[in-house]
Amino acid sequence: MPTPFDNSFVNLPTSFYMCQNPVPVAAPALVKFNHDLAREIGLDESDFPLEVLAGNMVPDGATPLAAAYAGHQFGNFVPQLGDGRAVLLGEVVGPDGIRRDIQLKGAGRTYFSRGGDGRAAIGPVLREYLVSEAMHALGVPTTRALAAVTTGEPVQRETPLPGAVLARVARSHLRVGSFQFHYARQDKAALEALAEYARARHYPEAEGALGLLDAVIAAQAKLIAKWMGLGFIHGVMNTDNVSIAGETIDYGPCAFMDTYHPETVFSSIDRQGRYAYVNQPKIAQWNLAQLAQTLVPLVGEVEKLEASLSRFDDLYATEFTRIFSAKLGLARVEPDFIVKTLKMMADEGVDFTLFFRRISYGLPIDELFENPVTATKWLIDWQRQTTPEALEKMKAVNPVFIPRNHRVEAALAAATHGDFAPFEQLLAVLSRPFEPQPENAIFENPPNDDERVLATFCGT
């Protein structure tokens, strides 16, 4: 049965993409297929045989293409980036009425590869599978993993590594950089077409380009606040990695904090700390300002765009305060107490996830602190500001399990050597992040000193 593709992006002007079939691989083998996601989008494994997932066969109805976009990378503008190792097969409309892209990542060289091989190694593919599915289970808007396959071919990085392809599902792959591509070329007609397409696809209730900007700002404010509430650090918040749909996209050197500190950076290429945990909100606003700039030719009145951008701070602060009030089980909103608590956690070197997990379940927190007296004083202060009802709700917002960096790295290292059992086990644990799993309690633990992950790396 042919996959029921219902493609719309291909109807945009040809300046938006280059037609591109995936490049076949030598010996594909299935690592994992996401049956739950397939059912959600109204499909099953028969719609995606191995040859399709590997890029060796183009299914009926597909319109394979590589999308064009530009982007600011660590603040430096690159006028042409584009899908250098990804091919959009097409779109499907699920039983829920939502249109979603199906993309193969690591599908070979494209027009936009800029000298790269267009391939992906097994480690980055499984990292994105693990972390994106964990984010979904944690309630964070995100692209998702439909399948991972090995290619039977090595990719050359610092050393040869097993190659792989990720089948990714997204509300769309429209980015801030998609708009920047056409703005850099002063193509107003293309900007108008893209803005209308994005508005109709994601925010049909919005009015015009200004309404689109307002909707994207609101979606990004909520998304970044969710990241902050989980101690998640994206690592490469370039404008080409900012989804117009408000999803987390492109899991390269991402990581979750163990010990809380606002200046935490994991990305090996973020040497100046531009994308540190604490900087994520202001970088999000900076990225949105780049989107606003591309809409000047459509809106005309810069003051209106600036007014929209100015709302980000309040939208973000409101959502951040709501999330941390829920995490702390506060009876009423107390921003000062939230700030005080986070400062204490940083000063004491407290594990971010364990702290909230333990107060949710009434477990001791003394051992998390360098000075246990500080913990005792904080508990007395905190207990004055919470209620039994709020405490019960805390369990639904404070996860027991996150993708601990050392666990992720161990699973990827094993997979690189052909052992996928640790990947499967970790994925199963992370699919139920808010449930205590006594049989998997070891996955709650922070790393020992010799297990700490100090740097994470892009998969390119």
C-alpha positions in Angstrom: 0.0 0.0 0.0 1.5 3.4 -1.0 2.3 5.8 1.8 -0.5 8.4 1.9 1.7 11.5 1.2 -0.1 14.8 1.0 2.7 17.2 0.0 2.4 20.9 0.2 5.9 22.3 0.5 6.8 21.2 -3.0 4.1 23.6 -4.3 6.1 26.6 -3.2 8.5 28.2 -5.7 11.5 26.2 -6.7 13.8 28.7 -5.0 12.7 27.0 -1.7 14.3 23.6 -2.4 16.2 21.4 -4.8 14.7 18.1 -5.9 16.9 15.3 -4.5 16.6 11.6 -4.1 18.3 9.9 -1.1 21.5 8.2 -2.0 21.3 4.4 -1.7 23.4 2.6 0.9 25.1 -0.8 0.7 23.5 -3.0 3.3 20.7 -1.4 5.4 19.6 -3.0 8.7 16.8 -1.9 11.0 17.9 -0.8 14.5 14.6 0.6 15.8 11.1 1.4 14.4 8.8 3.6 16.5 5.5 1.8 16.3 3.8 4.2 18.7 4.7 7.2 16.6 3.7 5.5 13.4 0.2 4.8 14.8 -0.1 8.4 16.0 0.5 9.6 12.4 -1.8 7.0 10.9 0.8 4.7 9.5 2.6 1.4 10.3 5.8 -0.4 9.5 4.4 -1.7 6.2 4.2 1.9 5.0 8.0 2.2 5.6 9.9 -0.9 4.5 13.6 -1.0 5.2 14.5 0.1 1.7 12.5 3.3 2.1 13.9 4.1 5.6 17.5 3.6 4.3 16.9 5.8 1.2 17.3 2.9 -1.2 13.7 3.2 -2.5 11.5 6.3 -3.0 7.9 5.4 -2.0 5.0 6.2 -4.3 3.7 9.7 -3.7 7.0 11.0 -2.2 8.6 14.2 -3.5 12.1 14.0 -2.2 13.8 17.4 -1.8 16.5 19.2 0.1 15.2 22.5 1.6 17.0 25.8 1.3 17.8 28.0 4.3 20.4 30.3 5.7 21.3 31.1 9.3 23.4 32.8 11.9 25.8 30.3 13.3 27.3 31.4 16.6 26.3 35.0 15.6 27.9 34.8 12.1 25.5 35.0 9.1 25.8 32.3 6.4 23.6 33.2 3.4 23.2 29.6 2.2 23.1 26.5 4.4 20.2 24.1 3.5 19.7 20.4 4.0 23.2 19.2 3.5 22.5 15.6 4.7 18.7 15.4 4.9 16.0 14.7 2.3 12.4 15.5 2.9 10.4 12.5 1.5 7.0 14.3 1.9 4.2 15.0 4.3 1.4 13.0 5.9 -1.7 14.2 7.6 -2.5 12.1 10.7 -5.8 11.0 12.2 -5.5 14.1 14.4 -5.5 16.3 11.3 -1.9 17.5 11.9 0.4 17.7 8.9 3.9 16.3 9.5 7.1 16.1 7.5 8.9 12.8 7.1 12.6 13.4 6.5 15.6 11.1 6.2 18.7 12.5 8.0 22.0 11.1 6.8 20.6 10.4 3.4 23.6 11.4 1.4 25.0 14.4 -0.4 22.7 17.2 -1.6 23.1 20.4 -3.5 23.6 22.1 0.0 26.2 19.7 1.3 29.1 22.3 1.0 31.8 19.6 0.7 30.3 17.3 3.4 29.6 13.6 2.8 25.9 14.0 3.6 26.0 11.0 5.9 25.5 10.4 9.6 27.2 8.1 12.1 25.3 5.7 14.3 26.1 7.7 17.5 24.5 11.0 16.5 21.5 9.2 15.0 20.8 7.3 18.2 21.5 10.3 20.3 18.7 12.2 18.5 16.5 9.1 18.7 17.0 8.8 22.5 16.8 12.5 23.4 14.0 13.5 21.1 11.8 10.6 22.3 12.7 11.5 25.9 11.8 15.1 25.3 8.4 14.0 23.9 7.8 11.8 26.9 8.7 14.8 29.1 6.0 16.9 27.4 8.4 19.1 25.4 7.4 20.0 21.8 10.0 18.3 19.6 10.7 16.6 16.3 10.5 12.8 16.8 12.3 9.7 15.6 10.3 7.3 13.4 13.2 4.8 12.8 16.9 4.3 12.8 18.8 2.1 10.4 22.4 1.2 9.9 23.8 1.5 6.3 26.5 -1.1 6.2 28.9 1.6 5.2 31.4 3.5 7.3 31.5 7.3 7.6 34.8 9.0 8.1 35.0 11.4 11.0 38.1 11.4 13.2 38.0 7.7 12.8 35.7 5.5 10.6 32.3 5.0 12.2 29.3 2.9 11.3 26.9 4.8 9.1 23.2 5.3 9.9 20.1 7.1 8.7 17.4 8.6 11.0 13.8 8.9 9.8 12.6 12.1 11.5 9.0 13.4 11.9 8.3 17.1 12.5 5.4 19.5 12.3 7.6 21.1 9.6 11.2 21.8 9.0 10.6 25.6 8.5 13.2 27.6 10.4 14.1 31.2 11.1 16.9 30.5 8.6 14.2 29.6 5.9 13.1 33.3 6.0 16.7 34.6 6.2 17.5 32.7 3.0 15.0 34.7 1.0 15.5 38.0 2.9 19.2 37.9 2.1 18.3 37.7 -1.6 15.8 40.6 -1.3 13.1 38.3 -2.7 9.9 39.8 -1.3 7.6 37.5 -3.3 9.3 34.5 -1.8 9.0 36.0 1.7 5.3 36.6 1.2 4.8 33.0 0.0 6.8 31.6 2.9 5.1 33.7 5.5 1.6 32.8 4.2 2.6 29.1 4.0 3.9 29.1 7.6 0.9 31.0 8.9 -1.6 28.7 7.2 0.2 25.5 8.2 1.0 26.3 11.9 -1.0 29.3 13.1 -4.1 29.7 10.9 -5.7 31.9 13.5 -2.9 34.5 13.1 -3.4 37.5 10.9 -0.8 38.3 8.4 3.0 38.3 8.8 2.8 40.2 12.1 0.4 37.7 13.5 2.8 34.9 12.4 5.6 36.6 14.3 3.5 37.0 17.4 2.6 33.3 17.3 6.2 32.1 16.8 7.4 34.4 19.7 4.7 32.9 22.0 5.6 29.3 21.0 9.4 29.9 21.5 8.9 31.5 24.9 7.0 28.5 26.1 9.5 26.1 24.5 12.6 27.7 26.1 10.9 27.8 29.5 10.2 24.1 29.2 13.9 23.5 28.4 14.9 25.5 31.5 12.5 23.6 33.7 14.3 20.4 32.8 17.9 21.6 32.8 18.2 21.0 29.1 20.9 22.7 27.1 20.4 22.7 23.3 24.0 23.6 22.5 23.6 25.1 19.0 20.8 27.7 19.1 21.7 29.0 15.7 18.9 30.6 13.7 18.8 27.6 11.3 18.0 25.4 14.4 15.0 27.5 15.4 11.7 25.9 14.4 8.8 28.1 13.2 6.5 25.4 14.6 7.9 25.8 18.1 9.5 22.4 18.3 12.9 21.4 19.6 14.9 20.6 16.5 18.4 19.3 15.7 19.9 17.4 18.6 23.6 17.9 18.2 25.7 18.6 21.2 22.7 18.8 23.5 22.8 17.7 27.1 20.9 17.7 30.4 22.6 19.3 33.5 23.6 17.1 36.4 24.9 19.6 38.9 23.0 22.8 38.6 24.9 25.9 37.5 23.4 28.6 35.2 26.7 29.0 33.2 26.8 25.3 32.2 28.0 24.6 28.7 28.6 21.1 27.2 29.0 21.8 23.4 32.6 21.4 22.4 32.2 24.1 19.8 30.6 26.7 22.1 33.9 28.0 23.4 32.5 31.4 24.5 29.5 30.0 26.3 27.1 31.8 23.9 24.5 29.0 24.3 25.0 28.3 28.0 21.9 27.3 30.0 21.4 30.7 31.4 21.7 32.4 28.0 19.0 30.4 26.2 16.2 32.9 26.8 18.1 35.9 25.5 19.5 34.0 22.6 15.9 32.9 21.7 14.9 36.5 21.7 17.9 37.4 19.6 17.0 34.7 17.1 13.4 36.0 17.0 14.7 39.4 16.2 16.4 38.0 13.1 13.0 36.6 12.1 11.4 40.0 12.7 14.0 41.6 10.4 13.1 39.3 7.5 9.4 40.4 7.9 10.2 44.1 7.6 9.4 44.1 3.8 6.0 42.5 4.6 5.0 44.5 7.7 6.6 47.8 6.8 6.3 49.3 10.2 9.4 48.5 12.2 7.7 49.8 15.4 5.1 47.0 15.3 7.7 44.4 14.9 9.7 45.8 17.8 6.6 45.9 20.0 6.0 42.2 19.2 9.6 41.3 20.2 9.3 43.3 23.4 6.6 40.9 24.6 8.9 38.0 24.6 10.4 38.9 28.1 7.0 38.9 29.8 5.8 35.8 28.0 8.9 33.9 28.9 9.0 35.1 32.5 5.4 34.1 33.0 5.9 30.6 31.7 9.2 30.2 33.5 7.6 31.3 36.8 4.6 29.0 36.2 6.9 26.0 35.5 9.1 26.5 38.5 6.2 27.3 40.8 4.8 23.9 39.8 8.1 22.1 40.3 8.4 23.6 43.8 4.7 23.0 44.6 4.2 26.6 45.6 0.8 27.6 46.9 1.1 30.9 45.1 3.6 32.5 42.6 6.7 33.6 44.4 9.4 34.6 41.8 11.8 35.7 44.5 11.7 32.3 46.2 12.4 30.6 42.9 15.4 32.8 42.2 16.6 32.2 45.8 16.2 28.5 45.4 18.1 28.3 42.1 21.0 30.4 43.5 21.2 28.1 46.5 21.3 25.1 44.2 24.2 26.6 42.3 26.1 27.6 45.4 25.7 24.2 46.9 26.4 22.1 43.7 23.0 20.4 43.9 22.0 17.9 41.3 19.1 19.6 39.4 16.9 16.6 38.6 17.4 14.8 41.9 16.6 17.9 44.0 13.2 18.3 42.5 12.6 14.5 42.4 13.3 14.2 46.1 11.2 17.1 47.3 8.3 15.7 45.2 8.4 12.4 47.0 9.4 13.7 50.5 12.9 12.1 50.3 15.9 13.5 52.1 17.9 16.1 50.2 20.8 16.7 52.7 23.2 14.5 50.9 22.8 16.6 47.7 24.2 19.6 49.5 27.8 20.5 50.4 26.4 22.1 53.6 23.4 20.0 54.9 22.5 22.9 57.3 21.6 24.9 54.2 19.2 22.2 53.1 17.5 22.2 56.5 17.0 25.9 56.5 15.6 25.8 52.9 13.2 23.0 53.8 11.7 25.0 56.7 11.3 28.0 54.4 9.8 25.9 51.6 7.3 24.1 53.8 5.7 27.3 54.7 4.9 28.0 51.0 3.4 24.7 49.8 0.4 22.6 50.4 -0.3 18.8 50.3 -2.3 19.3 47.1 0.6 21.1 45.4 3.0 18.4 46.6 1.0 15.7 44.8 1.0 17.6 41.6 4.8 18.0 41.7 5.2 14.4 40.8 3.7 15.1 37.4 6.2 17.8 36.5 9.4 16.6 38.1 10.8 13.7 36.2 12.4 10.7 37.9 14.5 10.0 34.8 16.2 12.2 32.3 18.7 11.2 29.6 21.7 11.4 31.9 24.7 12.2 29.7 26.9 9.4 31.0 24.1 6.9 30.3 23.5 8.3 26.8 27.2 8.2 26.0 27.5 4.6 27.3 24.6 3.5 25.1 26.1 5.2 22.0 29.5 3.7 22.6 28.0 0.2 22.9 25.9 0.7 19.7 29.0 1.9 17.8 30.4 -1.6 18.5 27.2 -3.3 17.5 25.6 -3.8 20.9 22.2 -2.1 20.9 20.9 -3.6 24.2 21.9 -0.5 26.3 20.2 1.8 23.8 17.0 -0.3 24.0 17.0 -0.4 27.8 17.7 3.4 28.1 15.0 4.2 25.6 12.4 2.1 27.5 13.3 3.8 30.8 13.0 7.2 29.3 9.6 6.5 27.8 8.2 6.7 31.3 10.1 9.5 32.8 7.7 10.5 35.6 7.1 6.9 36.9 9.3 5.4 39.6 10.8 2.2 38.2 12.5 0.4 41.1 14.0 -2.1 38.7 15.7 0.7 36.9 16.6 2.9 39.8 20.3 3.0 38.8 19.3 5.3 35.9 18.2 8.0 38.3 21.7 8.4 39.6 24.1 11.2 38.6 27.5 10.2 37.3 30.4 9.2 39.4 33.4 11.5 39.1 35.0 9.2 36.5 31.7 9.0 34.5 31.1 12.8 34.1 30.6 14.0 30.5 32.3 17.4 30.2 31.8 17.9 26.4 29.3 16.9 23.7 29.9 17.0 20.0 28.0 17.8 16.8 27.3 14.8 14.5 28.6 16.5 11.3 
